[in-house]
Structures are given as structure tokens and as C-alpha cells.
Amino acid sequence: FRRAHTLTVLFILTCALGYVTLLEETPQDTAYNTKRGIVASILVFLCFGVTQAKDGPFSRPHPAYWRFWLCVSVVYELFLIFILFQTVQDGRQFMKYIDPHLGVPLPERDYGGNCLIYDPGNETDPFHNIWDKLDGFVPAHFFGWYLKTLMIRDWWMCMIISVMFEFLEYSLEHQLPNFSECWWDHWIMDVILCNGLGIYCGMKTLSWLSLKTYKWQGLWNIPTYKGKMKRIVFQFTPYSWVKFEWKPASSLRRWLAVCGIIFVFLLAELNTFYLKFVLWMPPEHYLVLLRLVFFVNVGGVAMREIYDFMDDPKFHKKLGQQAWLVAAITATEFLIVVKYDPYTLTLSLPFYITQCWILGIILVLTWTAWRFFIRDITLRYKEIRRQKQEHKYEKDKCLSNGDGHASVLDEQTGNKLRERKL
């Protein structure tokens, strides 16, 4: 019934757009008319998707809100595919249709340089290096990791992704000057202060959400105005709570899934820097912020769909639609980076960086083989050996007692061994 009403709204919106187009005189500007037609087409598609798309796992503040972001994911993926099939020059100049100030090469800011915490040579402000690093990206780091913690809901995974990204910045600073930072900027300001504080606040929020009583009451059934206002605010909290227990070491399937999640997270983080580098977008541009807001909304749904699929594959027989779209968007962004600037991506890693990554990969593969193959074989061998010793002990005990039931016990023990093997 509600969707029938929303379809009526969609029909009225379409008629209104057509009516306005017929009334006004069409400007003789091809670029303006093209942009206006594309925006109108996107609005109609979003209205249709909000009413007809499949509901996701979240229902607060309203299922239509999450259907909207699902449709935005489709539009963004189509936009990325369009950019992917353009030439490098045309793709960069196409960004001028979104913002006339784009399409111009911009110098990258080098965050390295002088890494002295206290600079005695500067008598006016010896701590100028610290104040220079305290820009608008510091609160962005904090709120970003606060929201990522709400998405992942696991302290260990968040810390691993945070530390791994700093290692990636160390490894790729020869490709992007933006990755060149001071050691204290990497580990003190980023990992400990911004990321660490954001993860800590996120875990405290998760703890509060897990302890909260989820018992909802209709707004009009609440007698007091204070209760009504509180109910309106709580509309933006989850309808129910599911605690994520990833348990990566419980099985090889879950271990590979968690490694895949970490890999996609790191790739999406790298795409943020490489996309603005190849498309000539300044870091403070509103498109960069809109992309981060987009990933915050779609990433939470994707993580819930992935966890549901891993936790109960019999009920959730296939991965959710938002998870597939996020994976496709991340892959398409990476393909754009590869096509638009293959030279930067093919710059060889320094030898010591290559050695570190090879050592890390070997350690991970060795642990995987030991945990899920060698350890299981060893435990199985110890169990069989223990069973044989028990069987031999029971047989010797029967013979020493001379009760004549040794053959019966042997048969029973053999049956138990066969049952255990089965």
C-alpha cells in the first residue's frame, strides 16, 4: 500500500518534470541541456529505486533510506564505468562538467620534509611542524575511524587495518608524495591519536548499543512530550542489535573471508588517494568528502550482509546486493587508476620494501598452513595414538583380571573406534 503511494509520487514527479520542460523555453546550450537531462534521469531512477528496490538488513531510520543509497551505488558504478571508457584527457576534462575548477593538474602536498617535533631554528614557533600537520584531516581521520569501527564492530580488525594502511603509506610514498609523512605523523598522530581514539570511542558506542534495551513503542502511544522526543531520537538507532563475532581462526573459510574484507578495505582506502591523483581533484574538494559519506552509508550495509552470509550460509544462500556493489565499485575505481596512470603504479618498490612484504606474505602463508592443515593433521594423529593406547590398556586389564570378557571388550572398543572415525 505504501509503495503504491510512492509510485503515485513518482508518476507525479515525472509529469511535473515534463510539464516544466514544456512550459519553459529550452536554452540553446547543449552542455547545459545535457547536464539537466542527466540529473532529471538520475532523480527519476532514484525515486523508482527507493520505492521498488529490495530491502536490506537495516530498517532504521527507514528502509527507504537504505534503498536510496543502494540506488546511489548503482548510479556511482555507472558513472565509474563511463569514466573508465574515456581517454585520460577526456576523462579529466569531463570533471569540468561537475565543477569548472576541476580538470587542472594540482601539486601534491608533501607531508614529510622537516620532521623535527621541536625546531630550535624557529624562534617564533618551535612547534610549527606539529601545528602544520593539524589541519582539517585530523578530525576527518577521527570520525572516519569512529564510523569504520561501527561498521566492522571488532577491535582487532580495526587495529590491523589501521596499522596495515600506515605500512602501505611507507611502501608507496615513492609513488604518491602525499604518502610521505614524518614517523610521528604516522604512528603518534594517525595510529594512536586519530585512529586509536576513533576506534576506542567506536567500541564504547558499540558496547552501549549492545547493552541497550530494544523495546519499541509507537510514537502516539507515548503520553509525555519528553518521551516522544526521546523516541524520535532513538529512531536513528538500530532496531535490534547483532554482535559481530568474526572468529577468523575458527575455519579456513572464515579466515579467507576476513583476509578478503581487510584487503578490500585497504584497497578502498588507497583508491581515495589515487583517484584524486589521477583525476586531478584537490584533497579538500567536496567530491572527495561525498565519496567518503557514500562509503560510510553503503559500507555498513555491506558489512552486515557479509557477516550474515558468513554466520548462517544456509539461511543467507547468497551474498547481499550491497556487498556485491561495494566490491564492484572498489574494483572499478582501481581499474580507473590503472588505466589513467599506469606509469605511477608500475614504479618498482624499493628493495628493502619488497623484502619486508615478501617476509610478511611468507609468515601469513606459513601460519595459515600450520593452523588449518598441519595442526589438524597433528591433532588427528595424537587422537588416534591416544585411542590406541586406551585400547591397549583396556585389553591388558582384561587379560590380567582373567574374567573371560576380553573378546567382548575388544569388540566394543573396536566399535567405539569406528564410531569416532566416522
PEJOVEN-V997546 format. One record per helix or strand of 2 or more residues. SS is the DSSP state (a for helix, b for strand). FROM is the first residue (numbers start at 0). LEN is the number of residues. If there is no record, write none. Layout:
# PEJOVEN-V997546
[[SS	FROM	LEN] [SS	FROM	LEN]]
This chain:
# PEJOVEN-V997546
[[a	1	22] [a	29	23] [a	62	22] [a	87	10] [a	127	6] [a	135	17] [a	154	18] [a	176	3] [a	182	29] [a	218	3] [a	224	10] [a	251	27] [a	285	26] [a	320	20] [a	341	4] [a	350	51] [a	405	16]]
